[in-house]
Amino acid sequence: MPRIKPVLIFLIQSVVVGLAAAFVVVLIRPQLLPAIDGGGTLRAGQPASYADAVDIAAPAVANIYTRRIESGGESGRFRVNTSVGSAVLIDPEGFLVTNYHVVSTANEIRIQLADGRVADPELIGVDAETDLALLKVELGTLPAIPLGRSDQLRVGDVVLAIGNPYGLSKTVTQGIVSATGRGAGLLTFENFIQTDAAINEGNSGGALINTSGQLIGINTAVLTQDASTEGIGFAIPIDLVRGVVEEIKTNGRVIRGYVGFVPEEIGRVESAALGLNANTGILLTGVTSGSPAETAGLRAGDIILVINGELIHSRQQALLIVARLNPGDEVQIEGMRIGQRFRATLVATERPSI
């Protein structure tokens, strides 16, 4: 009998060790855990992968190579500047979207599609104020990317950036939506998707997609990375891209409304002093001579509270409301001047090109 007890202890220890080892294996083997498929749903027993989404979107992401030849001045030599970027096929007929800054100074533009074909595209039109450009290639029917909706994005959604960073074609990086409706002071009209997906030089003009492989944004910028800044990139939302593309296709340029005032944010201290709720209203710091705003009697120092029935919370909101107007549209303004409420009616004109 005395020998049975050590045997029992050994058997119990063996069972405990075996169970512990099995538990560790489950923790470290991702193929035994639920995973997210290309449509964003969980499937059991397979590793987490977004390969299906990439398979859908990547054939529509092209590389851009540009050259600018500049005179060397008195030396008589010529200097050639080259750069790389990305573009996205949004139409089977060969229309591609990229960033304006990718092609703005180029003498020559060359596109390489995901299947290896190369073409010199036609530049259909540009919009510097949203940093977008529309190109077209004549290569028959092409694999256009499916378009999603950026207005349905939520902070925390998984996104993938596809592009040509540093000339490394077909590079895919993963992150999440960090913020929506973000302004960064980079463009006149901003409504950026902020993401921590790695975006580097050459990613500009590339695709930001959701886990279903749909285009939700055009990657455009990344804050300078230093010791205190990392993982902050911006993409132009597809809902804004759609409108710009249609305007360029129809008119060759983007036609926007214009009233001629210069708006700025109102700080919390100033809002409190004026008896306004925080994030309510904008301050006019200038009114352009001869503009609809001047004709209607608006002045620098006026507080604008409502435009066409919409309560104003930010400078960017006011600019976007005015930009969506057509020349000739009436604009109803409600504001405050020296503590007194006032109303004004303006007639929008076309925004001057920059």
LOMI-72824 format. One record per residue (C-alpha): residue number from 0; residue in three letters; x, y, z. Coordinates in pm, 1 decimal. Example, Ala and Ser with C-alpha at 12.3 -4.5 7.8 and 13.67 -1.06 7.14 Angstrom:
BEGIN
<drenlo 0, "ALA", <1230.0, -450.0, 780.0>>
<drenlo 1, "SER", <1367.0, -106.0, 714.0>>
//
This chain:
BEGIN
<drenlo 0, "MET", <0.0, 0.0, 0.0>>
<drenlo 1, "PRO", <274.3, 259.4, 76.4>>
<drenlo 2, "ARG", <391.3, 233.7, -288.4>>
<drenlo 3, "ILE", <43.7, 318.3, -433.6>>
<drenlo 4, "LYS", <44.3, 678.4, -301.7>>
<drenlo 5, "PRO", <353.4, 792.2, -500.9>>
<drenlo 6, "VAL", <204.3, 634.3, -813.6>>
<drenlo 7, "LEU", <-125.3, 822.9, -765.0>>
<drenlo 8, "ILE", <61.1, 1149.8, -708.6>>
<drenlo 9, "PHE", <260.5, 1093.4, -1028.9>>
<drenlo 10, "LEU", <-57.2, 1023.4, -1229.7>>
<drenlo 11, "ILE", <-228.7, 1336.1, -1094.9>>
<drenlo 12, "GLN", <75.1, 1550.7, -1173.5>>
<drenlo 13, "SER", <87.1, 1411.5, -1528.1>>
<drenlo 14, "VAL", <-279.8, 1497.0, -1588.6>>
<drenlo 15, "VAL", <-234.5, 1852.5, -1455.6>>
<drenlo 16, "VAL", <75.1, 1912.3, -1670.4>>
<drenlo 17, "GLY", <-102.4, 1774.9, -1976.4>>
<drenlo 18, "LEU", <-403.5, 2002.2, -1927.4>>
<drenlo 19, "ALA", <-178.6, 2303.4, -1876.2>>
<drenlo 20, "ALA", <14.2, 2226.2, -2195.2>>
<drenlo 21, "ALA", <-308.2, 2191.1, -2392.5>>
<drenlo 22, "PHE", <-428.0, 2528.4, -2260.7>>
<drenlo 23, "VAL", <-101.7, 2695.6, -2366.1>>
<drenlo 24, "VAL", <-126.2, 2542.6, -2714.6>>
<drenlo 25, "VAL", <-475.9, 2687.4, -2756.0>>
<drenlo 26, "LEU", <-346.0, 3030.0, -2656.9>>
<drenlo 27, "ILE", <-51.1, 3033.3, -2895.5>>
<drenlo 28, "ARG", <-205.4, 2860.0, -3197.5>>
<drenlo 29, "PRO", <-416.4, 3121.3, -3377.7>>
<drenlo 30, "GLN", <-561.9, 2860.9, -3614.4>>
<drenlo 31, "LEU", <-767.0, 2725.2, -3322.7>>
<drenlo 32, "LEU", <-919.8, 3067.0, -3251.3>>
<drenlo 33, "PRO", <-1208.7, 3244.0, -3426.9>>
<drenlo 34, "ALA", <-1098.2, 3475.4, -3708.7>>
<drenlo 35, "ILE", <-1244.1, 3759.2, -3911.8>>
<drenlo 36, "ASP", <-1314.7, 3686.6, -4276.9>>
<drenlo 37, "GLY", <-1294.8, 3933.0, -4567.7>>
<drenlo 38, "GLY", <-1651.2, 4047.7, -4499.3>>
<drenlo 39, "GLY", <-1580.8, 4125.9, -4135.5>>
<drenlo 40, "THR", <-1754.2, 3818.5, -3985.9>>
<drenlo 41, "LEU", <-1605.9, 3562.2, -3750.2>>
<drenlo 42, "ARG", <-1522.8, 3213.8, -3870.1>>
<drenlo 43, "ALA", <-1394.6, 2950.7, -3632.3>>
<drenlo 44, "GLY", <-1080.4, 2741.9, -3664.8>>
<drenlo 45, "GLN", <-886.2, 2963.6, -3910.9>>
<drenlo 46, "PRO", <-620.5, 3233.7, -3865.3>>
<drenlo 47, "ALA", <-723.0, 3600.2, -3877.6>>
<drenlo 48, "SER", <-680.8, 3716.0, -4238.5>>
<drenlo 49, "TYR", <-793.1, 3995.8, -4467.5>>
<drenlo 50, "ALA", <-663.7, 3819.9, -4779.3>>
<drenlo 51, "ASP", <-1010.8, 3809.6, -4937.5>>
<drenlo 52, "ALA", <-1045.5, 4188.1, -4904.6>>
<drenlo 53, "VAL", <-699.2, 4240.7, -5053.9>>
<drenlo 54, "ASP", <-779.3, 4002.9, -5342.5>>
<drenlo 55, "ILE", <-1083.4, 4216.5, -5425.6>>
<drenlo 56, "ALA", <-914.3, 4556.7, -5402.3>>
<drenlo 57, "ALA", <-547.5, 4510.8, -5496.6>>
<drenlo 58, "PRO", <-598.8, 4453.8, -5873.3>>
<drenlo 59, "ALA", <-740.0, 4808.5, -5892.7>>
<drenlo 60, "VAL", <-441.5, 4977.1, -5722.8>>
<drenlo 61, "ALA", <-179.8, 5105.2, -5967.7>>
<drenlo 62, "ASN", <166.5, 5254.5, -5932.8>>
<drenlo 63, "ILE", <246.0, 5604.1, -6060.3>>
<drenlo 64, "TYR", <591.6, 5710.6, -6173.6>>
<drenlo 65, "THR", <642.7, 6077.8, -6255.5>>
<drenlo 66, "ARG", <926.4, 6283.1, -6399.8>>
<drenlo 67, "ARG", <985.9, 6655.7, -6403.6>>
<drenlo 68, "ILE", <1259.6, 6789.9, -6628.4>>
<drenlo 69, "GLU", <1388.9, 7130.4, -6522.8>>
<drenlo 70, "SER", <1633.3, 7362.0, -6689.7>>
<drenlo 71, "GLY", <1969.7, 7390.7, -6523.4>>
<drenlo 72, "GLY", <1983.0, 7766.3, -6586.8>>
<drenlo 73, "GLU", <2325.0, 7909.6, -6675.9>>
<drenlo 74, "SER", <2492.1, 7568.3, -6657.4>>
<drenlo 75, "GLY", <2288.5, 7454.6, -6957.5>>
<drenlo 76, "ARG", <2227.2, 7118.5, -6794.7>>
<drenlo 77, "PHE", <1887.3, 6972.2, -6724.5>>
<drenlo 78, "ARG", <1780.4, 6827.5, -6393.4>>
<drenlo 79, "VAL", <1538.4, 6535.0, -6378.6>>
<drenlo 80, "ASN", <1326.4, 6484.8, -6066.8>>
<drenlo 81, "THR", <1143.9, 6154.2, -6031.0>>
<drenlo 82, "SER", <887.8, 6038.3, -5776.2>>
<drenlo 83, "VAL", <652.7, 5751.4, -5707.1>>
<drenlo 84, "GLY", <293.0, 5736.2, -5594.4>>
<drenlo 85, "SER", <-24.2, 5532.4, -5622.8>>
<drenlo 86, "ALA", <-360.5, 5552.2, -5797.6>>
<drenlo 87, "VAL", <-689.4, 5362.6, -5782.0>>
<drenlo 88, "LEU", <-905.9, 5239.0, -6070.3>>
<drenlo 89, "ILE", <-1259.2, 5351.5, -5984.4>>
<drenlo 90, "ASP", <-1419.9, 5276.7, -6320.0>>
<drenlo 91, "PRO", <-1388.8, 4980.1, -6562.9>>
<drenlo 92, "GLU", <-1344.1, 5233.4, -6845.2>>
<drenlo 93, "GLY", <-1002.8, 5327.6, -6707.0>>
<drenlo 94, "PHE", <-1059.4, 5626.9, -6479.3>>
<drenlo 95, "LEU", <-810.8, 5647.6, -6192.3>>
<drenlo 96, "VAL", <-800.9, 5873.2, -5887.3>>
<drenlo 97, "THR", <-478.8, 5990.1, -5727.4>>
<drenlo 98, "ASN", <-355.9, 6289.5, -5528.3>>
<drenlo 99, "TYR", <-308.5, 6624.5, -5696.4>>
<drenlo 100, "HIS", <29.8, 6663.4, -5529.3>>
<drenlo 101, "VAL", <149.3, 6339.4, -5691.1>>
<drenlo 102, "VAL", <107.5, 6475.7, -6046.4>>
<drenlo 103, "SER", <96.6, 6854.0, -6003.3>>
<drenlo 104, "THR", <453.6, 6927.1, -6113.8>>
<drenlo 105, "ALA", <510.6, 6631.2, -6347.0>>
<drenlo 106, "ASN", <609.5, 6664.8, -6712.9>>
<drenlo 107, "GLU", <558.2, 6292.1, -6761.1>>
<drenlo 108, "ILE", <322.9, 6047.6, -6587.2>>
<drenlo 109, "ARG", <334.9, 5671.1, -6625.3>>
<drenlo 110, "ILE", <94.2, 5417.1, -6475.7>>
<drenlo 111, "GLN", <174.7, 5053.9, -6403.9>>
<drenlo 112, "LEU", <-129.1, 4838.9, -6334.1>>
<drenlo 113, "ALA", <-130.8, 4551.0, -6089.2>>
<drenlo 114, "ASP", <-114.0, 4303.3, -6379.8>>
<drenlo 115, "GLY", <210.4, 4464.3, -6502.1>>
<drenlo 116, "ARG", <73.6, 4660.3, -6798.0>>
<drenlo 117, "VAL", <212.7, 5011.0, -6843.0>>
<drenlo 118, "ALA", <42.4, 5317.2, -6992.8>>
<drenlo 119, "ASP", <80.1, 5694.4, -7015.5>>
<drenlo 120, "PRO", <-250.5, 5828.9, -6879.9>>
<drenlo 121, "GLU", <-442.1, 6137.8, -6982.4>>
<drenlo 122, "LEU", <-482.6, 6393.9, -6705.3>>
<drenlo 123, "ILE", <-858.5, 6464.4, -6712.0>>
<drenlo 124, "GLY", <-867.1, 6726.8, -6436.7>>
<drenlo 125, "VAL", <-749.0, 6822.8, -6090.2>>
<drenlo 126, "ASP", <-882.1, 6979.5, -5772.5>>
<drenlo 127, "ALA", <-601.2, 7129.9, -5567.3>>
<drenlo 128, "GLU", <-832.5, 7225.8, -5280.3>>
<drenlo 129, "THR", <-908.7, 6860.2, -5200.8>>
<drenlo 130, "ASP", <-574.5, 6724.0, -5333.7>>
<drenlo 131, "LEU", <-739.9, 6503.6, -5596.0>>
<drenlo 132, "ALA", <-664.7, 6434.8, -5962.1>>
<drenlo 133, "LEU", <-848.0, 6226.3, -6220.4>>
<drenlo 134, "LEU", <-655.5, 6026.3, -6483.0>>
<drenlo 135, "LYS", <-765.1, 5794.9, -6762.4>>
<drenlo 136, "VAL", <-596.3, 5509.3, -6946.6>>
<drenlo 137, "GLU", <-716.0, 5334.4, -7262.4>>
<drenlo 138, "LEU", <-656.7, 4964.8, -7194.3>>
<drenlo 139, "GLY", <-1000.2, 4813.3, -7243.4>>
<drenlo 140, "THR", <-1216.0, 4697.7, -6953.8>>
<drenlo 141, "LEU", <-1024.0, 4712.9, -6627.9>>
<drenlo 142, "PRO", <-1075.2, 4574.5, -6272.5>>
<drenlo 143, "ALA", <-1233.5, 4870.2, -6094.0>>
<drenlo 144, "ILE", <-1243.6, 4867.0, -5715.8>>
<drenlo 145, "PRO", <-1587.6, 4847.7, -5549.0>>
<drenlo 146, "LEU", <-1677.5, 5177.0, -5380.6>>
<drenlo 147, "GLY", <-1790.8, 5181.4, -5020.1>>
<drenlo 148, "ARG", <-1940.5, 5455.8, -4803.0>>
<drenlo 149, "SER", <-1725.1, 5664.2, -4573.8>>
<drenlo 150, "ASP", <-2023.3, 5809.8, -4386.8>>
<drenlo 151, "GLN", <-2080.3, 5469.8, -4226.0>>
<drenlo 152, "LEU", <-1729.6, 5441.9, -4080.3>>
<drenlo 153, "ARG", <-1690.1, 5417.1, -3705.2>>
<drenlo 154, "VAL", <-1385.9, 5480.2, -3493.0>>
<drenlo 155, "GLY", <-1228.2, 5140.3, -3432.5>>
<drenlo 156, "ASP", <-1319.1, 4989.2, -3772.1>>
<drenlo 157, "VAL", <-1035.8, 4786.9, -3926.6>>
<drenlo 158, "VAL", <-892.8, 4938.4, -4246.7>>
<drenlo 159, "LEU", <-616.9, 4843.2, -4490.4>>
<drenlo 160, "ALA", <-391.7, 5075.5, -4690.6>>
<drenlo 161, "ILE", <-270.9, 4950.9, -5030.5>>
<drenlo 162, "GLY", <-11.1, 5138.2, -5232.0>>
<drenlo 163, "ASN", <343.7, 5180.2, -5356.5>>
<drenlo 164, "PRO", <546.8, 5310.4, -5058.7>>
<drenlo 165, "TYR", <909.6, 5378.9, -5147.0>>
<drenlo 166, "GLY", <849.0, 5198.5, -5477.0>>
<drenlo 167, "LEU", <751.3, 4873.7, -5300.6>>
<drenlo 168, "SER", <445.4, 4792.1, -5511.5>>
<drenlo 169, "LYS", <138.9, 4610.0, -5378.5>>
<drenlo 170, "THR", <225.4, 4683.1, -5016.1>>
<drenlo 171, "VAL", <-60.7, 4632.2, -4770.3>>
<drenlo 172, "THR", <-69.2, 4769.7, -4415.9>>
<drenlo 173, "GLN", <-338.3, 4731.1, -4150.5>>
<drenlo 174, "GLY", <-479.4, 4968.4, -3891.8>>
<drenlo 175, "ILE", <-802.0, 5109.6, -3756.2>>
<drenlo 176, "VAL", <-1005.3, 5423.7, -3808.9>>
<drenlo 177, "SER", <-869.7, 5661.3, -3544.6>>
<drenlo 178, "ALA", <-1107.6, 5950.0, -3620.0>>
<drenlo 179, "THR", <-1345.2, 6077.9, -3887.7>>
<drenlo 180, "GLY", <-1422.6, 6429.3, -4005.3>>
<drenlo 181, "ARG", <-1073.7, 6537.1, -3910.7>>
<drenlo 182, "GLY", <-921.6, 6869.4, -4015.0>>
<drenlo 183, "ALA", <-543.0, 6895.7, -4023.3>>
<drenlo 184, "GLY", <-485.2, 7239.0, -4175.7>>
<drenlo 185, "LEU", <-339.4, 7082.1, -4490.7>>
<drenlo 186, "LEU", <-611.2, 7165.7, -4746.0>>
<drenlo 187, "THR", <-889.5, 7416.8, -4801.0>>
<drenlo 188, "PHE", <-1161.1, 7151.5, -4778.8>>
<drenlo 189, "GLU", <-1087.3, 6873.2, -4531.7>>
<drenlo 190, "ASN", <-1294.0, 6592.3, -4391.2>>
<drenlo 191, "PHE", <-1018.3, 6338.5, -4337.6>>
<drenlo 192, "ILE", <-1035.8, 5980.9, -4218.7>>
<drenlo 193, "GLN", <-754.4, 5947.3, -3965.7>>
<drenlo 194, "THR", <-590.9, 5605.1, -3940.2>>
<drenlo 195, "ASP", <-290.5, 5440.0, -3780.0>>
<drenlo 196, "ALA", <-235.5, 5211.9, -4082.4>>
<drenlo 197, "ALA", <120.7, 5274.8, -4200.0>>
<drenlo 198, "ILE", <120.5, 5536.7, -4478.6>>
<drenlo 199, "ASN", <457.3, 5635.5, -4623.1>>
<drenlo 200, "GLU", <603.0, 5819.5, -4921.3>>
<drenlo 201, "GLY", <459.2, 5654.8, -5233.3>>
<drenlo 202, "ASN", <132.5, 5559.0, -5060.2>>
<drenlo 203, "SER", <-15.4, 5894.0, -5168.6>>
<drenlo 204, "GLY", <-309.3, 5833.5, -5401.3>>
<drenlo 205, "GLY", <-346.0, 5472.2, -5290.1>>
<drenlo 206, "ALA", <-648.0, 5292.3, -5152.5>>
<drenlo 207, "LEU", <-782.3, 5280.6, -4800.7>>
<drenlo 208, "ILE", <-1025.9, 4988.7, -4792.1>>
<drenlo 209, "ASN", <-1255.7, 4821.3, -4543.2>>
<drenlo 210, "THR", <-1256.3, 4449.7, -4461.3>>
<drenlo 211, "SER", <-1498.3, 4385.0, -4748.4>>
<drenlo 212, "GLY", <-1245.9, 4516.2, -5002.2>>
<drenlo 213, "GLN", <-1441.3, 4836.8, -5071.6>>
<drenlo 214, "LEU", <-1269.6, 5170.9, -5128.5>>
<drenlo 215, "ILE", <-1348.4, 5408.3, -4842.1>>
<drenlo 216, "GLY", <-1071.3, 5665.8, -4890.2>>
<drenlo 217, "ILE", <-772.9, 5788.8, -5090.2>>
<drenlo 218, "ASN", <-456.2, 5799.9, -4881.2>>
<drenlo 219, "THR", <-311.1, 6146.8, -4894.1>>
<drenlo 220, "ALA", <-84.7, 6246.1, -4605.8>>
<drenlo 221, "VAL", <97.8, 6142.6, -4292.7>>
<drenlo 222, "LEU", <214.1, 6369.8, -4014.0>>
<drenlo 223, "THR", <592.4, 6395.4, -3999.0>>
<drenlo 224, "GLN", <720.2, 6109.2, -3788.3>>
<drenlo 225, "ASP", <949.7, 6212.2, -3507.2>>
<drenlo 226, "ALA", <1002.1, 6111.9, -3146.9>>
<drenlo 227, "SER", <653.2, 6226.7, -3051.7>>
<drenlo 228, "THR", <447.1, 6158.9, -3367.8>>
<drenlo 229, "GLU", <376.6, 5815.6, -3507.2>>
<drenlo 230, "GLY", <90.1, 5633.4, -3671.9>>
<drenlo 231, "ILE", <-118.1, 5936.0, -3775.7>>
<drenlo 232, "GLY", <-218.6, 5920.4, -4141.8>>
<drenlo 233, "PHE", <-502.7, 6079.2, -4336.0>>
<drenlo 234, "ALA", <-726.2, 5969.3, -4621.9>>
<drenlo 235, "ILE", <-979.0, 6165.7, -4827.2>>
<drenlo 236, "PRO", <-1320.9, 6000.2, -4771.0>>
<drenlo 237, "ILE", <-1477.6, 5830.3, -5072.4>>
<drenlo 238, "ASP", <-1801.1, 6029.5, -5035.3>>
<drenlo 239, "LEU", <-1600.9, 6348.2, -5103.4>>
<drenlo 240, "VAL", <-1403.6, 6179.8, -5382.0>>
<drenlo 241, "ARG", <-1725.6, 6079.6, -5562.4>>
<drenlo 242, "GLY", <-1846.0, 6439.3, -5583.3>>
<drenlo 243, "VAL", <-1512.2, 6573.6, -5705.5>>
<drenlo 244, "VAL", <-1481.1, 6302.3, -5972.1>>
<drenlo 245, "GLU", <-1831.0, 6366.7, -6106.8>>
<drenlo 246, "GLU", <-1763.9, 6742.1, -6124.3>>
<drenlo 247, "ILE", <-1439.1, 6688.1, -6314.9>>
<drenlo 248, "LYS", <-1603.6, 6442.7, -6554.9>>
<drenlo 249, "THR", <-1893.0, 6681.1, -6619.7>>
<drenlo 250, "ASN", <-1725.4, 7021.9, -6616.6>>
<drenlo 251, "GLY", <-1353.2, 6954.1, -6639.8>>
<drenlo 252, "ARG", <-1317.1, 7123.7, -6301.1>>
<drenlo 253, "VAL", <-1496.3, 7146.5, -5967.5>>
<drenlo 254, "ILE", <-1752.3, 7428.5, -5949.2>>
<drenlo 255, "ARG", <-1806.4, 7550.3, -5593.6>>
<drenlo 256, "GLY", <-2005.2, 7825.9, -5431.6>>
<drenlo 257, "TYR", <-1832.6, 8136.5, -5296.7>>
<drenlo 258, "VAL", <-1941.8, 8418.7, -5067.5>>
<drenlo 259, "GLY", <-1610.4, 8584.3, -4980.8>>
<drenlo 260, "PHE", <-1578.7, 8571.2, -4605.1>>
<drenlo 261, "VAL", <-1280.6, 8440.7, -4408.4>>
<drenlo 262, "PRO", <-1397.1, 8230.6, -4109.8>>
<drenlo 263, "GLU", <-1201.4, 8123.8, -3803.2>>
<drenlo 264, "GLU", <-1281.3, 7918.0, -3494.3>>
<drenlo 265, "ILE", <-1397.6, 8084.9, -3173.5>>
<drenlo 266, "GLY", <-1210.0, 7979.8, -2858.6>>
<drenlo 267, "ARG", <-1389.5, 7861.3, -2546.2>>
<drenlo 268, "VAL", <-1300.3, 8177.6, -2354.2>>
<drenlo 269, "GLU", <-1436.5, 8400.8, -2631.2>>
<drenlo 270, "SER", <-1751.7, 8187.5, -2662.0>>
<drenlo 271, "ALA", <-1818.5, 8218.7, -2289.1>>
<drenlo 272, "ALA", <-1762.0, 8596.0, -2300.6>>
<drenlo 273, "LEU", <-2013.8, 8625.1, -2585.5>>
<drenlo 274, "GLY", <-2267.3, 8406.4, -2406.2>>
<drenlo 275, "LEU", <-2241.2, 8130.2, -2668.1>>
<drenlo 276, "ASN", <-2230.2, 7757.6, -2614.7>>
<drenlo 277, "ALA", <-1891.9, 7595.9, -2674.7>>
<drenlo 278, "ASN", <-1826.6, 7499.6, -3038.5>>
<drenlo 279, "THR", <-2102.6, 7728.7, -3162.8>>
<drenlo 280, "GLY", <-2045.4, 7988.6, -3432.8>>
<drenlo 281, "ILE", <-1746.4, 8115.6, -3628.5>>
<drenlo 282, "LEU", <-1570.5, 8452.2, -3632.7>>
<drenlo 283, "LEU", <-1522.1, 8645.3, -3956.9>>
<drenlo 284, "THR", <-1164.6, 8772.7, -3964.8>>
<drenlo 285, "GLY", <-1201.4, 8922.5, -4310.7>>
<drenlo 286, "VAL", <-1445.2, 9000.2, -4593.0>>
<drenlo 287, "THR", <-1319.8, 9012.0, -4952.3>>
<drenlo 288, "SER", <-1371.6, 9337.8, -5134.6>>
<drenlo 289, "GLY", <-1647.3, 9318.3, -5395.1>>
<drenlo 290, "SER", <-1763.1, 8975.3, -5273.1>>
<drenlo 291, "PRO", <-2123.6, 8869.0, -5204.4>>
<drenlo 292, "ALA", <-2047.1, 8891.5, -4830.8>>
<drenlo 293, "GLU", <-1941.8, 9256.1, -4861.9>>
<drenlo 294, "THR", <-2242.0, 9336.7, -5082.0>>
<drenlo 295, "ALA", <-2471.2, 9189.0, -4814.3>>
<drenlo 296, "GLY", <-2309.4, 9405.2, -4546.2>>
<drenlo 297, "LEU", <-2105.5, 9144.8, -4357.4>>
<drenlo 298, "ARG", <-1799.4, 9277.1, -4174.1>>
<drenlo 299, "ALA", <-1486.4, 9148.7, -4008.6>>
<drenlo 300, "GLY", <-1570.6, 9076.8, -3645.8>>
<drenlo 301, "ASP", <-1917.0, 8937.4, -3718.8>>
<drenlo 302, "ILE", <-2010.3, 8606.5, -3557.4>>
<drenlo 303, "ILE", <-2188.5, 8365.7, -3795.2>>
<drenlo 304, "LEU", <-2421.7, 8126.6, -3613.5>>
<drenlo 305, "VAL", <-2645.3, 7976.8, -3884.7>>
<drenlo 306, "ILE", <-2607.7, 7923.9, -4259.4>>
<drenlo 307, "ASN", <-2916.4, 7814.5, -4452.8>>
<drenlo 308, "GLY", <-3080.2, 7685.5, -4136.1>>
<drenlo 309, "GLU", <-2778.8, 7479.7, -4025.5>>
<drenlo 310, "LEU", <-2622.2, 7563.9, -3689.5>>
<drenlo 311, "ILE", <-2250.5, 7627.6, -3741.3>>
<drenlo 312, "HIS", <-1995.8, 7456.5, -3516.0>>
<drenlo 313, "SER", <-1667.3, 7494.7, -3704.4>>
<drenlo 314, "ARG", <-1480.6, 7681.0, -3974.9>>
<drenlo 315, "GLN", <-1455.4, 7368.1, -4188.7>>
<drenlo 316, "GLN", <-1831.1, 7306.6, -4167.7>>
<drenlo 317, "ALA", <-1902.2, 7661.3, -4290.0>>
<drenlo 318, "LEU", <-1659.2, 7626.9, -4581.1>>
<drenlo 319, "LEU", <-1811.7, 7294.4, -4689.1>>
<drenlo 320, "ILE", <-2168.0, 7431.5, -4674.4>>
<drenlo 321, "VAL", <-2072.1, 7725.6, -4895.3>>
<drenlo 322, "ALA", <-1868.9, 7504.1, -5131.9>>
<drenlo 323, "ARG", <-2172.8, 7283.1, -5199.6>>
<drenlo 324, "LEU", <-2371.0, 7584.1, -5326.4>>
<drenlo 325, "ASN", <-2420.8, 7655.3, -5694.7>>
<drenlo 326, "PRO", <-2349.5, 7999.9, -5834.6>>
<drenlo 327, "GLY", <-2670.9, 8203.3, -5806.8>>
<drenlo 328, "ASP", <-2798.6, 8023.9, -5495.2>>
<drenlo 329, "GLU", <-2931.7, 8241.1, -5215.3>>
<drenlo 330, "VAL", <-2762.9, 8204.0, -4877.3>>
<drenlo 331, "GLN", <-2944.7, 8290.2, -4555.4>>
<drenlo 332, "ILE", <-2711.7, 8403.5, -4276.0>>
<drenlo 333, "GLU", <-2789.9, 8450.5, -3907.0>>
<drenlo 334, "GLY", <-2526.9, 8605.8, -3685.5>>
<drenlo 335, "MET", <-2426.1, 8838.3, -3406.8>>
<drenlo 336, "ARG", <-2262.4, 9180.6, -3427.0>>
<drenlo 337, "ILE", <-2160.7, 9376.8, -3117.2>>
<drenlo 338, "GLY", <-2398.5, 9170.0, -2906.8>>
<drenlo 339, "GLN", <-2695.7, 9211.0, -3141.0>>
<drenlo 340, "ARG", <-2849.0, 8941.3, -3360.9>>
<drenlo 341, "PHE", <-2876.2, 9008.2, -3735.1>>
<drenlo 342, "ARG", <-2984.2, 8838.3, -4058.3>>
<drenlo 343, "ALA", <-2844.9, 8874.7, -4408.0>>
<drenlo 344, "THR", <-2911.0, 8727.5, -4751.9>>
<drenlo 345, "LEU", <-2624.6, 8662.5, -4994.2>>
<drenlo 346, "VAL", <-2617.3, 8538.9, -5352.2>>
<drenlo 347, "ALA", <-2332.9, 8291.0, -5407.1>>
<drenlo 348, "THR", <-2097.1, 8320.8, -5701.7>>
<drenlo 349, "GLU", <-1843.6, 8067.4, -5833.6>>
<drenlo 350, "ARG", <-1538.1, 8015.3, -5618.7>>
<drenlo 351, "PRO", <-1226.1, 8150.6, -5789.9>>
<drenlo 352, "SER", <-972.2, 7885.0, -5884.8>>
<drenlo 353, "ILE", <-646.6, 7880.0, -5691.4>>
//
